């Protein structure tokens, strides 16, 4: 029974490692790393600034699912209370002003497209 359990665990681990390998290869293919003439993109300014620590829009799908992109915050919050300075600055795309402008733009577009005297409105 022990050898069967060992075999089962090894099969599960091989499957998990195979999944991770396929995931990484798909990311490499999607980014074009294996294509001829590949040139490395310059990371966005938010990733170059050490004061900005909110990197959620730039992590891969596995990190988004497992929340490993925020483990530094969980670890520091476990050790001592988190202060506002620990969080860093938000990216420009994540600020309230940017999201308000985006919401207002879509609202105005829908307002222009909607006829004023529809029969279903109350």
C-alpha positions, 0 to 999 in steps of 0.5 A: 500500500505504501508503494501505491501511495508513493506512486500516486503522489509522484503521479500527482506531482508530475501532473502539477509540474507539467501543468506549470510547465505548460502554463509558462510555455503558453506565456512565453508563446503569447509574449513572443519570446520564441519568435524571431526578431523578439525585442524585450519590451520596456516595462511600464513606468509603474513597474519601474518606480520603487514607490509603487507596489500595486502590481496586480494588473501586470502579473500572470494568471497563476499569480492572480489566482493564488494572490502571490503578487500580494504576499509581501503585504500579507507578510508585513501585515502579519508582522506589524500593523500596516501603515499607509506609507507601506502600501505605496502609490497607486498606478495611474490607471487605478486611481479614483479620478481615472475610473471616474472619468472612464465611468463618466465617458461610458455614461455619456455614451449610453445617454447619447445612444438612448432615445428619450421617450421610450415606452418601457421607461418609467 
